[in-house]
Amino acid sequence: MKIIIINGPNLNLLGKREPHIYGRQSFEEYFLKLQEDYPHIILHYFQSNSEGKIIDKLHEVGFSYDGVILNAGAYTHTSIAIADAIAAIRTPVIEVHISNVYEREAFRHHSYLSPVCQGLVVGLGLKGYELAIRFFLE
């Protein structure tokens, strides 16, 4: 099984950025733990602050991977182009958000991505990525 985690803008700052919302652990540290916990699957990780690069990555993996776990960050609430890319690929996508976006600003309550994703994990911290992996394993 081959799964990729794609993180969008500002998620490269996890561990430093607003730790009261996102925690103190970097995603790279967390990803190493995921690889240790799931050695029987191929896990890849990609992060970009650029909408176009996220779309390019979805196109690249969207016909050959078994699953995509996508935290598009703020693009979730603005990017019809990323939604179109998800709709165009065959690989199922799970949308993940570290924080509970429904407890935050009103503009974060709408996702352009949810209607084209297979599922959504919100507000469970970094654990949401693991839950998405477990979904694909079942």
N, CA, C and O atoms as a MOPAC input file, in Angstrom:
PM7 MOZYME 1SCF
protein

 N      0.84500 1    -1.17400 1     0.00000 1
 C      0.00000 1     0.00000 1     0.00000 1
 C      0.89000 1     1.23700 1     0.00000 1
 O      1.90700 1     1.29200 1     0.69100 1
 N      0.48300 1     2.22700 1    -0.79100 1
 C      1.24600 1     3.46100 1    -0.93300 1
 C      0.31900 1     4.64300 1    -0.65500 1
 O     -0.69400 1     4.82800 1    -1.33000 1
 N      0.68800 1     5.44700 1     0.36000 1
 C     -0.10700 1     6.59500 1     0.78600 1
 C      0.79700 1     7.82200 1     0.83600 1
 O      1.95200 1     7.73800 1     1.25400 1
 N      0.26600 1     8.94700 1     0.41100 1
 C      1.00300 1    10.21000 1     0.51900 1
 C      0.21300 1    11.17900 1     1.38600 1
 O     -1.01100 1    11.27500 1     1.29400 1
 N      0.94200 1    11.88700 1     2.22100 1
 C      0.38400 1    13.00100 1     2.98800 1
 C      0.84300 1    14.27700 1     2.30200 1
 O      2.03600 1    14.49500 1     2.09400 1
 N     -0.12400 1    15.11100 1     1.95700 1
 C      0.17400 1    16.39700 1     1.32500 1
 C     -0.29800 1    17.49700 1     2.27000 1
 O     -1.47700 1    17.58200 1     2.61400 1
 N      0.64000 1    18.32400 1     2.67300 1
 C      0.33200 1    19.46700 1     3.53400 1
 C      0.49900 1    20.76100 1     2.75300 1
 O      1.42600 1    20.90900 1     1.95700 1
 N     -0.40900 1    21.68600 1     2.99000 1
 C     -0.40600 1    22.95800 1     2.28400 1
 C      0.27600 1    24.07400 1     3.04500 1
 O      1.15600 1    23.83300 1     3.87200 1
 N     -0.13900 1    25.30200 1     2.75800 1
 C      0.57100 1    26.48200 1     3.22700 1
 C      0.67100 1    26.58500 1     4.74300 1
 O     -0.27400 1    26.31000 1     5.48300 1
 N      1.84900 1    26.98900 1     5.16400 1
 C      2.20800 1    27.28000 1     6.55000 1
 C      2.33500 1    26.04300 1     7.44100 1
 O      2.70100 1    26.15800 1     8.61100 1
 N      2.03700 1    24.87400 1     6.90000 1
 C      2.16600 1    23.66500 1     7.71400 1
 C      3.61900 1    23.22900 1     7.85300 1
 O      3.92800 1    22.34800 1     8.65500 1
 N      4.50700 1    23.83500 1     7.08400 1
 C      5.94000 1    23.63200 1     7.29800 1
 C      6.39500 1    24.26500 1     8.61300 1
 O      7.50400 1    24.00000 1     9.07600 1
 N      5.55700 1    25.08700 1     9.20800 1
 C      5.89900 1    25.76700 1    10.46200 1
 C      5.31600 1    25.06900 1    11.69600 1
 O      5.36500 1    25.61900 1    12.79600 1
 N      4.76900 1    23.87400 1    11.52200 1
 C      4.23300 1    23.15200 1    12.68700 1
 C      5.32600 1    22.99700 1    13.73500 1
 O      6.48200 1    22.72400 1    13.41500 1
 N      4.94100 1    23.17500 1    14.97600 1
 C      5.88900 1    23.15100 1    16.08200 1
 C      6.34600 1    24.54700 1    16.47300 1
 O      6.76900 1    24.77500 1    17.60600 1
 N      6.25900 1    25.47900 1    15.53000 1
 C      6.63700 1    26.87800 1    15.77200 1
 C      5.42700 1    27.79800 1    15.66700 1
 O      5.28600 1    28.75000 1    16.43400 1
 N      4.56800 1    27.50300 1    14.71900 1
 C      3.41700 1    28.36400 1    14.40900 1
 C      2.28000 1    28.12000 1    15.39400 1
 O      1.80300 1    26.99200 1    15.51700 1
 N      1.85300 1    29.13100 1    16.07800 1
 C      0.68800 1    29.07500 1    16.94800 1
 C      0.56600 1    27.73100 1    17.68900 1
 O     -0.38700 1    26.98200 1    17.47500 1
 N      1.53400 1    27.43800 1    18.55200 1
 C      1.53000 1    26.12000 1    19.21600 1
 C      0.28700 1    25.87500 1    20.06400 1
 O     -0.05200 1    24.72100 1    20.32700 1
 N     -0.39800 1    26.92700 1    20.49600 1
 C     -1.63500 1    26.74700 1    21.25500 1
 C     -2.75200 1    26.16300 1    20.37500 1
 O     -3.72500 1    25.61700 1    20.89600 1
 N     -2.61700 1    26.27300 1    19.06000 1
 C     -3.58800 1    25.69000 1    18.13300 1
 C     -3.05000 1    24.40200 1    17.52600 1
 O     -3.76400 1    23.40200 1    17.44500 1
 N     -1.77500 1    24.42500 1    17.09600 1
 C     -1.22800 1    23.33400 1    16.29300 1
 C     -0.25700 1    22.42400 1    17.03200 1
 O      0.19800 1    21.43100 1    16.46400 1
 N      0.07200 1    22.73500 1    18.27600 1
 C      0.99700 1    21.90100 1    19.03300 1
 C      2.44500 1    22.30500 1    18.83700 1
 O      2.75200 1    23.23900 1    18.09600 1
 N      3.32200 1    21.59100 1    19.50700 1
 C      4.75000 1    21.93300 1    19.50800 1
 C      5.61100 1    20.96600 1    18.69400 1
 O      6.82400 1    21.15200 1    18.59600 1
 N      5.00900 1    19.95800 1    18.12400 1
 C      5.77300 1    18.96200 1    17.37200 1
 C      5.83000 1    19.34800 1    15.89600 1
 O      4.82400 1    19.75200 1    15.31400 1
 N      7.00600 1    19.22200 1    15.29800 1
 C      7.12100 1    19.47400 1    13.86100 1
 C      6.48500 1    18.30100 1    13.11100 1
 O      6.38500 1    17.18900 1    13.62900 1
 N      6.06300 1    18.58100 1    11.89000 1
 C      5.46300 1    17.48800 1    11.12600 1
 C      6.50900 1    16.45000 1    10.75700 1
 O      6.19700 1    15.26200 1    10.67600 1
 N      7.72300 1    16.87000 1    10.53600 1
 C      8.78600 1    15.92900 1    10.19000 1
 C      8.99300 1    14.91600 1    11.31700 1
 O      9.17200 1    13.72600 1    11.05600 1
 N      8.97100 1    15.38400 1    12.57200 1
 C      9.08500 1    14.46700 1    13.72300 1
 C      7.89900 1    13.51000 1    13.76000 1
 O      8.06400 1    12.30600 1    13.95800 1
 N      6.73200 1    14.04600 1    13.57200 1
 C      5.52400 1    13.22100 1    13.58400 1
 C      5.54500 1    12.20500 1    12.44800 1
 O      5.16500 1    11.05100 1    12.64300 1
 N      5.98400 1    12.62200 1    11.26600 1
 C      6.02300 1    11.72800 1    10.11300 1
 C      6.96800 1    10.54800 1    10.35100 1
 O      6.66400 1     9.42100 1     9.96100 1
 N      8.09800 1    10.80100 1    10.98100 1
 C      9.02100 1     9.70300 1    11.31700 1
 C      8.34200 1     8.67700 1    12.21000 1
 O      8.53500 1     7.47400 1    12.03600 1
 N      7.54600 1     9.14600 1    13.16700 1
 C      6.80200 1     8.24000 1    14.05000 1
 C      5.77400 1     7.43200 1    13.26200 1
 O      5.60800 1     6.23700 1    13.50500 1
 N      5.09100 1     8.07000 1    12.32700 1
 C      4.14100 1     7.34100 1    11.48600 1
 C      4.84000 1     6.24300 1    10.69000 1
 O      4.32500 1     5.13100 1    10.57400 1
 N      6.00400 1     6.55500 1    10.14600 1
 C      6.75800 1     5.54900 1     9.38600 1
 C      7.17900 1     4.38100 1    10.27800 1
 O      7.17200 1     3.23200 1     9.83700 1
 N      7.54100 1     4.66500 1    11.51700 1
 C      7.88700 1     3.60600 1    12.46900 1
 C      6.66200 1     2.76200 1    12.81600 1
 O      6.75400 1     1.53800 1    12.90100 1
 N      5.53200 1     3.40700 1    13.01300 1
 C      4.31300 1     2.71500 1    13.41900 1
 C      3.67700 1     1.91400 1    12.28900 1
 O      2.94300 1     0.96000 1    12.54700 1
 N      3.94900 1     2.28900 1    11.04400 1
 C      3.34400 1     1.62200 1     9.88000 1
 C      4.43000 1     1.20900 1     8.87900 1
 O      4.43800 1     1.68500 1     7.74400 1
 N      5.34500 1     0.32700 1     9.29500 1
 C      6.45600 1    -0.04300 1     8.41000 1
 C      6.01300 1    -0.87100 1     7.19900 1
 O      6.75000 1    -0.97500 1     6.21800 1
 N      4.84100 1    -1.44700 1     7.26300 1
 C      4.35200 1    -2.31200 1     6.19000 1
 C      3.70400 1    -1.53600 1     5.04000 1
 O      3.29000 1    -2.13700 1     4.04900 1
 N      3.61200 1    -0.21700 1     5.16200 1
 C      3.09600 1     0.58100 1     4.05000 1
 C      4.13900 1     1.61300 1     3.62800 1
 O      4.99000 1     2.02400 1     4.41700 1
 N      4.05100 1     2.00800 1     2.39100 1
 C      4.93900 1     3.04200 1     1.86700 1
 C      4.26100 1     4.38000 1     2.10800 1
 O      3.19900 1     4.66500 1     1.55400 1
 N      4.89600 1     5.20200 1     2.95100 1
 C      4.36500 1     6.52000 1     3.28100 1
 C      5.27500 1     7.58800 1     2.69200 1
 O      6.48500 1     7.57700 1     2.91300 1
 N      4.69100 1     8.49500 1     1.95100 1
 C      5.42800 1     9.64800 1     1.43700 1
 C      4.82400 1    10.91200 1     2.01700 1
 O      3.67800 1    10.93300 1     2.46600 1
 N      5.63000 1    11.96600 1     1.99500 1
 C      5.18900 1    13.24800 1     2.52700 1
 C      5.61300 1    14.35200 1     1.57200 1
 O      6.73700 1    14.35900 1     1.07100 1
 N      4.69600 1    15.29000 1     1.32600 1
 C      4.96600 1    16.43900 1     0.47900 1
 C      4.32500 1    17.65400 1     1.12500 1
 O      3.19200 1    17.58700 1     1.60200 1
 N      5.04700 1    18.76000 1     1.14000 1
 C      4.50300 1    20.01500 1     1.66800 1
 C      4.84400 1    21.12300 1     0.69800 1
 O      5.96100 1    21.19500 1     0.18700 1
 N      3.86200 1    21.99600 1     0.44500 1
 C      4.12500 1    23.17000 1    -0.36600 1
 C      3.23000 1    24.31200 1     0.07700 1
 O      2.08700 1    24.10900 1     0.48500 1
 N      3.76900 1    25.50400 1    -0.01300 1
 C      2.99600 1    26.71800 1     0.22400 1
 C      2.34700 1    27.21700 1    -1.06500 1
 O      1.65100 1    28.23200 1    -1.06300 1
 N      2.57900 1    26.50100 1    -2.16200 1
 C      2.11900 1    26.91700 1    -3.47800 1
 C      0.93900 1    26.06000 1    -3.94700 1
 O      1.03700 1    24.83500 1    -4.00300 1
 N     -0.15100 1    26.70500 1    -4.27600 1
 C     -1.34500 1    26.01000 1    -4.75800 1
 C     -1.03700 1    25.16700 1    -5.99600 1
 O     -1.47000 1    24.01800 1    -6.08900 1
 N     -0.30300 1    25.72600 1    -6.93100 1
 C      0.01700 1    24.99900 1    -8.16100 1
 C      0.83100 1    23.74100 1    -7.91700 1
 O      0.61600 1    22.72500 1    -8.57700 1
 N      1.76100 1    23.79900 1    -6.97500 1
 C      2.57100 1    22.61500 1    -6.67900 1
 C      1.73400 1    21.52500 1    -6.01600 1
 O      1.97600 1    20.33900 1    -6.23700 1
 N      0.76400 1    21.91300 1    -5.21700 1
 C     -0.14200 1    20.92500 1    -4.61100 1
 C     -0.96900 1    20.24900 1    -5.70700 1
 O     -1.14000 1    19.03000 1    -5.69800 1
 N     -1.47500 1    21.03600 1    -6.63900 1
 C     -2.23200 1    20.48200 1    -7.76700 1
 C     -1.35700 1    19.55200 1    -8.59400 1
 O     -1.79100 1    18.46200 1    -8.96600 1
 N     -0.12500 1    19.97300 1    -8.88700 1
 C      0.79500 1    19.12000 1    -9.64500 1
 C      1.04100 1    17.79300 1    -8.92900 1
 O      1.08400 1    16.74200 1    -9.56900 1
 N      1.20100 1    17.83500 1    -7.61400 1
 C      1.44500 1    16.60600 1    -6.84700 1
 C      0.21800 1    15.69700 1    -6.88800 1
 O      0.35300 1    14.48300 1    -7.03700 1
 N     -0.97400 1    16.27100 1    -6.75800 1
 C     -2.19800 1    15.46000 1    -6.86300 1
 C     -2.27600 1    14.77300 1    -8.22200 1
 O     -2.62600 1    13.59500 1    -8.29900 1
 N     -1.95900 1    15.48700 1    -9.28300 1
 C     -1.95400 1    14.90000 1   -10.62600 1
 C     -0.92400 1    13.77900 1   -10.71600 1
 O     -1.18000 1    12.73700 1   -11.32000 1
 N      0.22600 1    13.99800 1   -10.12100 1
 C      1.32800 1    13.02300 1   -10.18800 1
 C      0.97200 1    11.70400 1    -9.49300 1
 O      1.27000 1    10.62900 1   -10.01300 1
 N      0.34000 1    11.78500 1    -8.33100 1
 C      0.09800 1    10.57300 1    -7.52300 1
 C     -1.32600 1    10.04200 1    -7.66700 1
 O     -1.62300 1     8.94500 1    -7.19600 1
 N     -2.19400 1    10.78900 1    -8.30000 1
 C     -3.62300 1    10.49900 1    -8.28300 1
 C     -4.10100 1     9.31800 1    -9.08200 1
 O     -5.29700 1     9.03000 1    -9.11000 1
 N     -3.18400 1     8.62400 1    -9.73800 1
 C     -3.56800 1     7.43300 1   -10.49800 1
 C     -2.70800 1     6.23300 1   -10.12800 1
 O     -2.87300 1     5.15100 1   -10.69100 1
 N     -1.78700 1     6.42000 1    -9.17800 1
 C     -0.87800 1     5.32700 1    -8.83300 1
 C     -0.80800 1     5.03200 1    -7.33400 1
 O     -0.34200 1     3.96000 1    -6.94800 1
 N     -1.24900 1     5.93600 1    -6.49700 1
 C     -1.21300 1     5.72300 1    -5.04600 1
 C     -2.54500 1     5.13500 1    -4.58400 1
 O     -3.55900 1     5.22800 1    -5.27600 1
 N     -2.51600 1     4.52900 1    -3.39900 1
 C     -3.73200 1     3.95100 1    -2.82300 1
 C     -4.52400 1     4.96300 1    -2.01400 1
 O     -5.72000 1     4.77800 1    -1.78900 1
 N     -3.87100 1     6.02800 1    -1.57600 1
 C     -4.57100 1     7.02600 1    -0.78900 1
 C     -3.79300 1     8.32100 1    -0.69800 1
 O     -2.56300 1     8.33600 1    -0.71800 1
 N     -4.54300 1     9.41200 1    -0.59700 1
 C     -3.97700 1    10.73900 1    -0.36100 1
 C     -4.61800 1    11.28700 1     0.90400 1
 O     -5.83900 1    11.26900 1     1.05800 1
 N     -3.77300 1    11.77200 1     1.80400 1
 C     -4.23400 1    12.48600 1     2.99200 1
 C     -3.84200 1    13.93600 1     2.76900 1
 O     -2.65900 1    14.25700 1     2.66000 1
 N     -4.83000 1    14.80400 1     2.70200 1
 C     -4.58400 1    16.18900 1     2.30800 1
 C     -5.02100 1    17.15400 1     3.39500 1
 O     -6.18400 1    17.18100 1     3.79700 1
 N     -4.06200 1    17.94500 1     3.86200 1
 C     -4.37100 1    19.10400 1     4.68900 1
 C     -3.97000 1    20.30600 1     3.84800 1
 O     -2.80000 1    20.68800 1     3.81800 1
 N     -4.92100 1    20.88700 1     3.18100 1
 C     -4.64000 1    21.99000 1     2.25700 1
 C     -4.55200 1    23.33400 1     2.96300 1
 O     -4.42100 1    24.37000 1     2.31200 1
 N     -4.62500 1    23.32400 1     4.30300 1
 C     -4.54200 1    24.57900 1     5.04000 1
 C     -5.60100 1    25.55700 1     4.55700 1
 O     -6.74000 1    25.16900 1     4.29700 1
 N     -5.23100 1    26.80900 1     4.44000 1
 C     -6.17500 1    27.84800 1     4.04900 1
 C     -6.71600 1    27.66200 1     2.63300 1
 O     -7.77300 1    28.20400 1     2.31000 1
 N     -6.01300 1    26.90300 1     1.77600 1
 C     -6.54400 1    26.64000 1     0.43800 1
 C     -7.85100 1    25.85700 1     0.49500 1
 O     -8.63100 1    25.88300 1    -0.45700 1
 N     -8.09200 1    25.16800 1     1.59100 1
 C     -9.34800 1    24.45100 1     1.77800 1
 C    -10.53800 1    25.36900 1     1.54300 1
 O    -11.54900 1    24.96300 1     0.97100 1
 N    -10.40300 1    26.60400 1     1.98800 1
 C    -11.51200 1    27.54700 1     2.00100 1
 C    -11.55100 1    28.45600 1     0.77300 1
 O    -12.44600 1    29.29100 1     0.63900 1
 N    -10.57600 1    28.28800 1    -0.11900 1
 C    -10.48000 1    29.20900 1    -1.25400 1
 C    -10.26600 1    28.54400 1    -2.60900 1
 O    -10.52000 1    29.16600 1    -3.64000 1
 N     -9.80400 1    27.29400 1    -2.63400 1
 C     -9.29200 1    26.74700 1    -3.89400 1
 C    -10.25500 1    25.80800 1    -4.60800 1
 O    -10.36500 1    24.62600 1    -4.27900 1
 N    -10.93700 1    26.35900 1    -5.57700 1
 C    -11.72800 1    25.52600 1    -6.47600 1
 C    -10.79500 1    24.69200 1    -7.34300 1
 O    -11.14200 1    23.57700 1    -7.73500 1
 N     -9.61400 1    25.22100 1    -7.64600 1
 C     -8.65000 1    24.50300 1    -8.48600 1
 C     -8.17500 1    23.21200 1    -7.81300 1
 O     -8.04400 1    22.19100 1    -8.48700 1
 N     -7.91700 1    23.23100 1    -6.51000 1
 C     -7.52700 1    22.00100 1    -5.81700 1
 C     -8.72000 1    21.04400 1    -5.78100 1
 O     -8.54000 1    19.83900 1    -5.95500 1
 N     -9.91500 1    21.54800 1    -5.56200 1
 C    -11.10700 1    20.68500 1    -5.59900 1
 C    -11.24900 1    20.02300 1    -6.96600 1
 O    -11.55900 1    18.83400 1    -7.04700 1
 N    -11.02800 1    20.76600 1    -8.02500 1
 C    -11.10300 1    20.20200 1    -9.37300 1
 C    -10.03700 1    19.12300 1    -9.57900 1
 O    -10.29600 1    18.10900 1   -10.22600 1
 N     -8.84500 1    19.34100 1    -9.03200 1
 C     -7.77600 1    18.34600 1    -9.15800 1
 C     -8.15400 1    17.05400 1    -8.43500 1
 O     -7.91400 1    15.96100 1    -8.94800 1
 N     -8.74000 1    17.17700 1    -7.25100 1
 C     -9.17500 1    15.99200 1    -6.50500 1
 C    -10.25100 1    15.24300 1    -7.29400 1
 O    -10.21600 1    14.01600 1    -7.38500 1
 N    -11.20000 1    15.97800 1    -7.85800 1
 C    -12.27500 1    15.35600 1    -8.62900 1
 C    -11.74800 1    14.65300 1    -9.88100 1
 O    -12.36500 1    13.70700 1   -10.37100 1
 N    -10.61500 1    15.11500 1   -10.39500 1
 C    -10.07600 1    14.57700 1   -11.64600 1
 C     -9.26000 1    13.30200 1   -11.46700 1
 O     -8.99700 1    12.60600 1   -12.44700 1
 N     -8.85400 1    12.97800 1   -10.24400 1
 C     -7.98500 1    11.81700 1   -10.03200 1
 C     -8.80100 1    10.61300 1    -9.53900 1
 O     -9.95100 1    10.75700 1    -9.12500 1
 N     -8.18700 1     9.42700 1    -9.59100 1
 C     -8.85300 1     8.19700 1    -9.13300 1
 C     -8.55000 1     7.87100 1    -7.68100 1
 O     -9.37500 1     7.25500 1    -7.00500 1
 N     -7.38800 1     8.26800 1    -7.18800 1
 C     -6.99100 1     7.94000 1    -5.82600 1
 C     -7.89800 1     8.65200 1    -4.83100 1
 O     -8.10700 1     9.86000 1    -4.94300 1
 N     -8.44400 1     7.91500 1    -3.85100 1
 C     -9.29500 1     8.57100 1    -2.85800 1
 C     -8.50000 1     9.51400 1    -1.96900 1
 O     -7.33700 1     9.26300 1    -1.65200 1
 N     -9.15400 1    10.61000 1    -1.57200 1
 C     -8.52500 1    11.64800 1    -0.75800 1
 C     -9.31400 1    11.80700 1     0.53800 1
 O    -10.54200 1    11.89600 1     0.52900 1
 N     -8.58000 1    11.84000 1     1.66000 1
 C     -9.15400 1    12.17200 1     2.95700 1
 C     -8.64900 1    13.56200 1     3.32400 1
 O     -7.44300 1    13.81000 1     3.32700 1
 N     -9.56500 1    14.45700 1     3.63100 1
 C     -9.23200 1    15.81700 1     4.05400 1
 C     -8.99600 1    15.80600 1     5.56100 1
 O     -9.80500 1    15.27000 1     6.32000 1
 N     -7.88700 1    16.39700 1     5.98800 1
 C     -7.53700 1    16.44100 1     7.40800 1
 C     -7.26500 1    17.88200 1     7.82000 1
 O     -6.64800 1    18.65300 1     7.08400 1
 N     -7.74200 1    18.22900 1     9.02200 1
 C     -7.41800 1    19.51100 1     9.63600 1
 C     -7.01800 1    19.26200 1    11.08000 1
 O     -7.72400 1    18.57200 1    11.81700 1
 N     -5.90400 1    19.81500 1    11.47700 1
 C     -5.37800 1    19.62900 1    12.82900 1
 C     -6.29400 1    20.29200 1    13.85400 1
 O     -6.62900 1    19.69500 1    14.87700 1
 N     -6.68900 1    21.50900 1    13.57600 1
 C     -7.56500 1    22.24300 1    14.50100 1
 C     -9.02500 1    21.98500 1    14.13300 1
 O     -9.33600 1    21.51100 1    13.04000 1
 N     -9.90100 1    22.30700 1    15.06200 1
 C    -11.32800 1    22.23800 1    14.77600 1
 C    -11.71200 1    23.53900 1    14.07700 1
 O    -11.93700 1    24.56400 1    14.72000 1
 N    -11.78000 1    23.47800 1    12.75700 1
 C    -12.04400 1    24.68400 1    11.97000 1
 C    -13.40700 1    25.29100 1    12.28700 1
 O    -13.63300 1    26.47300 1    12.02700 1
 N    -14.31300 1    24.49700 1    12.84400 1
 C    -15.65600 1    25.00200 1    13.16400 1
 C    -15.69400 1    25.77700 1    14.47000 1
 O    -16.70700 1    26.39600 1    14.79500 1
 N    -14.60600 1    25.74800 1    15.21600 1
 C    -14.47500 1    26.57100 1    16.42200 1
 C    -13.69900 1    27.85800 1    16.14100 1
 O    -13.46300 1    28.66500 1    17.04000 1
 N    -13.31600 1    28.02900 1    14.90300 1
 C    -12.47400 1    29.16700 1    14.53800 1
 C    -13.27200 1    30.19000 1    13.73300 1
 O    -14.50200 1    30.19000 1    13.78000 1
 N    -12.59600 1    31.04700 1    13.00900 1
 C    -13.25000 1    32.11100 1    12.24900 1
 C    -14.26900 1    31.52000 1    11.26500 1
 O    -14.10600 1    30.40300 1    10.77400 1
 N    -15.30700 1    32.28700 1    10.99400 1
 C    -16.40700 1    31.81700 1    10.14300 1
 C    -15.93400 1    31.41800 1     8.74100 1
 O    -16.48000 1    30.48000 1     8.15900 1
 N    -14.93100 1    32.10900 1     8.18600 1
 C    -14.48900 1    31.76700 1     6.82900 1
 C    -13.89800 1    30.36600 1     6.75600 1
 O    -13.82300 1    29.78700 1     5.67200 1
 N    -13.47400 1    29.80800 1     7.89800 1
 C    -12.90500 1    28.45300 1     7.91600 1
 C    -13.98500 1    27.36800 1     7.96600 1
 O    -13.66200 1    26.18200 1     7.91400 1
 N    -15.22900 1    27.74600 1     8.06300 1
 C    -16.30200 1    26.76500 1     8.19200 1
 C    -16.69800 1    26.14900 1     6.85600 1
 O    -17.40400 1    25.14100 1     6.83000 1
 N    -16.26200 1    26.72700 1     5.76400 1
 C    -16.60500 1    26.19600 1     4.45000 1
 C    -15.38300 1    25.57400 1     3.79000 1
 O    -14.30300 1    26.16400 1     3.76000 1
 N    -15.57500 1    24.37200 1     3.26300 1
 C    -14.51900 1    23.69100 1     2.52000 1
 C    -14.97000 1    23.44600 1     1.09000 1
 O    -16.02900 1    22.86500 1     0.85300 1
 N    -14.15900 1    23.89300 1     0.14300 1
 C    -14.40100 1    23.54900 1    -1.25500 1
 C    -13.98400 1    22.11000 1    -1.54300 1
 O    -14.37700 1    21.53600 1    -2.55900 1
 N    -13.18100 1    21.52700 1    -0.64000 1
 C    -12.61600 1    20.20200 1    -0.88400 1
 C    -13.50400 1    19.06700 1    -0.39600 1
 O    -13.55100 1    18.00800 1    -1.02100 1
 N    -14.20200 1    19.27100 1     0.70300 1
 C    -14.99200 1    18.19300 1     1.31100 1
 C    -15.92900 1    17.49000 1     0.33600 1
 O    -16.02500 1    16.26400 1     0.38900 1
 N    -16.62600 1    18.20000 1    -0.55500 1
 C    -17.54300 1    17.50500 1    -1.45500 1
 C    -16.87200 1    16.51800 1    -2.41600 1
 O    -17.53500 1    15.62300 1    -2.94100 1
 N    -15.57500 1    16.67200 1    -2.64900 1
 C    -14.88300 1    15.76700 1    -3.57800 1
 C    -13.92100 1    14.82500 1    -2.86400 1
 O    -13.21600 1    14.05000 1    -3.51100 1
 N    -13.88600 1    14.88800 1    -1.52800 1
 C    -13.05300 1    13.98200 1    -0.74200 1
 C    -13.90200 1    12.82400 1    -0.23100 1
 O    -15.11800 1    12.94400 1    -0.08500 1
 N    -13.24700 1    11.71300 1     0.03400 1
 C    -13.96700 1    10.54900 1     0.53900 1
 C    -14.35600 1    10.70900 1     2.00300 1
 O    -15.35100 1    10.13800 1     2.44800 1
 N    -13.57200 1    11.48600 1     2.75800 1
 C    -13.86800 1    11.68500 1     4.16100 1
 C    -13.15900 1    12.90300 1     4.69800 1
 O    -12.38700 1    13.55800 1     3.99800 1
 N    -13.43900 1    13.19800 1     5.97500 1
 C    -12.93800 1    14.40700 1     6.61300 1
 C    -12.62900 1    14.10200 1     8.07500 1
 O    -13.45500 1    13.52700 1     8.78400 1
 N    -11.43400 1    14.49000 1     8.52300 1
 C    -11.04600 1    14.38300 1     9.92800 1
 C    -10.69100 1    15.79200 1    10.39200 1
 O     -9.82000 1    16.44400 1     9.81500 1
 N    -11.37400 1    16.25800 1    11.44400 1
 C    -11.22800 1    17.64800 1    11.88500 1
 C    -11.00900 1    17.71100 1    13.39200 1
 O    -11.72200 1    17.06600 1    14.16100 1
 N    -10.01300 1    18.49700 1    13.80500 1
 C     -9.89100 1    18.88700 1    15.20100 1
 C     -9.28100 1    17.87900 1    16.14300 1
 O     -9.39000 1    18.03800 1    17.35900 1
 N     -8.64100 1    16.84700 1    15.62300 1
 C     -8.05200 1    15.82300 1    16.49400 1
 C     -6.53600 1    15.91800 1    16.54700 1
 O     -5.85600 1    14.95100 1    16.88800 1
 N     -6.01300 1    17.08800 1    16.20800 1
 C     -4.56900 1    17.28100 1    16.23000 1
 C     -3.89200 1    16.43300 1    15.16800 1
 O     -4.51000 1    16.04200 1    14.17700 1
 N     -2.61900 1    16.15800 1    15.38700 1
 C     -1.86600 1    15.34900 1    14.43400 1
 C     -2.41900 1    13.93300 1    14.33400 1
 O     -2.20600 1    13.26000 1    13.32600 1
 N     -3.11600 1    13.47600 1    15.34600 1
 C     -3.72800 1    12.13600 1    15.35300 1
 C     -4.65200 1    11.94300 1    14.14700 1
 O     -4.87500 1    10.81100 1    13.71800 1
 N     -5.18500 1    13.02500 1    13.60400 1
 C     -6.05600 1    12.93000 1    12.43400 1
 C     -5.38500 1    12.27200 1    11.24400 1
 O     -6.04400 1    11.56700 1    10.47900 1
 N     -4.09000 1    12.48500 1    11.07100 1
 C     -3.36500 1    11.85200 1     9.96700 1
 C     -3.32400 1    10.33500 1    10.15900 1
 O     -3.52800 1     9.57600 1     9.21100 1
 N     -3.06300 1     9.90800 1    11.37700 1
 C     -3.02900 1     8.46900 1    11.64900 1
 C     -4.40500 1     7.84700 1    11.42900 1
 O     -4.50600 1     6.74900 1    10.88300 1
 N     -5.44800 1     8.52900 1    11.84100 1
 C     -6.79800 1     8.00500 1    11.62800 1
 C     -7.09500 1     7.85900 1    10.13900 1
 O     -7.75300 1     6.90300 1     9.72900 1
 N     -6.62300 1     8.78600 1     9.34100 1
 C     -6.80400 1     8.68100 1     7.89500 1
 C     -6.02600 1     7.48400 1     7.34000 1
 O     -6.53100 1     6.76900 1     6.47400 1
 N     -4.81600 1     7.26500 1     7.82600 1
 C     -4.04900 1     6.09000 1     7.40500 1
 C     -4.81200 1     4.82200 1     7.74500 1
 O     -4.92700 1     3.91800 1     6.91700 1
 N     -5.32900 1     4.75600 1     8.95100 1
 C     -6.06200 1     3.56500 1     9.38100 1
 C     -7.30900 1     3.33400 1     8.54400 1
 O     -7.68200 1     2.18800 1     8.29300 1
 N     -7.95700 1     4.40700 1     8.11000 1
 C     -9.08700 1     4.26000 1     7.20700 1
 C     -8.65400 1     3.54200 1     5.93500 1
 O     -9.32100 1     2.60300 1     5.49900 1
 N     -7.55400 1     3.96800 1     5.33700 1
 C     -7.08900 1     3.34600 1     4.10400 1
 C     -6.68800 1     1.88700 1     4.31800 1
 O     -6.83700 1     1.06700 1     3.41300 1
 N     -6.18500 1     1.56000 1     5.49600 1
 C     -5.79200 1     0.18100 1     5.78000 1
 C     -6.99500 1    -0.75200 1     5.93500 1
 O     -6.89800 1    -1.95300 1     5.68100 1
 N     -8.11500 1    -0.19300 1     6.34900 1
 C     -9.31000 1    -1.01900 1     6.53400 1
 C    -10.04000 1    -1.14400 1     5.22600 1
 O    -11.07900 1    -1.80100 1     5.15900 1

